[in-house]
Amino acid sequence: MAPQSPSGKKHKFVKAWMQEHLNDPYVQEARRRGYRSRAAFKLIELADRDQLLKAGMTVVDLGAAPGSWSQVLRERLGPTGRIVAIDLLPMDGIAGVMFIQADFREEDGLQALSAALDNSRADLVVSDMAPNLSGIDAADQARSVHLGELALDFAVGHLRPGGDLLVKVFQGAGLPEFQRAMAGRFTKVYVRKPKASRDRSRETFLVGKGFRP
């Protein structure tokens, strides 16, 4: 039998991934409940475990597209809650969510976020940002930690005293140092791996409680 071509292997991989995706109970439940992605259940679990969400809060959602976290925030914060979301990618509108399509890493994006907050302080900053994966683990890890550092810097400049930060970072080099940096700014820092995160995924979430200006 002739050896399988690389394109054939890729096709088999994509087909297997699609099959797994469609059979994923979180994907099915997200579809049933109208969430835009299975990531909604990561935020739900983390928010419940660490009591992150209360009605009427002001929350900034970094790396918001396609919008499942903003959907959960909208549900949990009630009509008086305020949500400002940003992503480089476009995102379909969500009632009650102010969305900014801009690069959070650039000054223009930061200025747009600050303007949207109108000099008020956030109660919570959440970040589900992840780098575009290159397949080079060391490079992807460094980019992931860098995004986490940017989220922390933003939180330091825009959180109210006692506010919280939830940020995604890949497990690996630089994570312990980043965790220590968060510990220098928050009363408590927890490392979480929600059930909705796939076992093979290197993503982990750090929760900073009680911001200290």
TAWO-V948841 format. One record per pair of residues at least 4 apart in sequence whose C-alpha atoms are under 8 Angstrom apart, sorted by the first residue. I is the first residue (numbers start at 0). GAP is how many residues later the second one is. Records with the same first field share a line. If there is no record, write none. Layout:
I=GAP, GAP
//
This chain:
3=4, 5
4=4
5=4
6=4
7=4
8=4
9=4
10=4
11=4
12=4
13=4
14=4
15=4
16=4
17=4
18=4
19=4
20=6
21=5, 6
22=4, 5
23=4
24=4
25=4, 12, 15, 170
26=4, 10, 11
27=4
28=4, 9
29=4, 5, 6, 7, 8, 10
30=4, 5, 6
34=5, 33, 36
35=4, 30, 31, 32
36=29, 30, 31
37=4, 30, 158
38=4, 29, 30, 157
39=4, 28, 29, 31, 32
40=4, 155
41=4, 152, 153, 154, 155
42=4, 26, 29
43=4, 28
44=4, 149, 150
45=4, 5, 6, 146, 148
46=4, 5, 6
47=4, 5
49=157
51=72, 112
52=4, 20, 23, 24
53=22, 23
54=21, 22, 23, 25, 26
55=21, 22, 23, 24, 25, 26
56=20, 23, 24, 25, 65, 66, 67
57=23, 24, 25, 63, 64, 65, 66
58=14, 22, 23, 24, 25, 63, 64, 65, 66, 67
59=23, 24, 25, 62, 64, 65, 66
60=8, 9, 22, 23, 24, 25, 64, 65, 66
61=23, 24, 25, 42, 63, 64, 65, 66, 67, 89
62=22, 23, 24, 25, 64, 65, 66, 67
63=4, 5, 6, 21, 22, 23, 27, 63, 64, 65
64=21, 22, 24, 25, 26
65=24, 25, 26
66=4, 24, 25, 27
67=4
68=4
69=4, 13, 15, 24, 27
70=4, 23
71=4
72=4, 10
73=4, 5, 7, 9, 22, 23
76=4, 5
78=17
81=14, 15
82=13, 14, 15
83=13, 14, 15, 16, 29, 32, 33
84=12, 13, 14, 15
85=13, 14, 15, 16, 17, 18, 27
86=4, 13, 14, 15, 16, 17
87=13, 14, 15, 16
88=12, 13
89=11
90=8, 10
92=4, 6
97=18
99=12, 13
101=6, 7
102=5, 6
103=4, 5, 6
104=4, 5, 45
105=4
106=4
107=4
108=4
109=4
110=4
111=4
112=4
113=4, 5
114=4
116=4, 5
119=38
120=37, 38, 39
121=36, 37, 38, 41
122=36, 37, 39, 40, 41
123=35, 39, 40, 41, 42
124=30, 34, 39, 40, 41
125=39, 40, 41
126=21, 24, 39, 40, 41
127=39, 40
128=18, 19, 38, 39
129=14, 17, 38, 39
130=9, 12, 13, 16
131=8
132=7
133=5, 6
134=5
135=4
136=4
137=4, 35
138=4
139=4
140=4, 29, 30, 31, 32, 33
141=4, 31, 32
142=4
143=4, 25, 26
144=4, 24, 25, 29, 30, 33
145=4
146=4, 22
147=4, 19, 20, 21, 30
148=4, 29
149=4
150=4, 16
151=4, 13, 30
152=4
153=4
154=4, 10
155=29, 55, 57
158=4, 5, 52
159=51
160=49, 50, 51, 52
161=47, 48, 49, 50
162=46, 47, 48
163=22, 43, 44, 45, 46, 47
164=41, 42, 43, 44
165=39, 40, 41, 42
166=38, 39, 40
167=35, 36, 37, 38
168=6, 34, 35, 36, 37
169=5, 32, 33, 34
170=4, 31, 32, 33
173=4
174=4
175=4
176=4
177=4
178=4, 10, 27
179=4
180=4
181=4, 7, 26
182=4, 5, 6, 25
184=26, 27, 28
185=22, 23, 24, 25, 26
186=21, 22, 23, 24, 25
187=20, 21, 22
188=17, 18, 19, 20
189=16, 17, 18
190=13, 14, 15, 16
191=12, 13, 14, 15
192=4, 10, 11, 12
196=4, 6
//
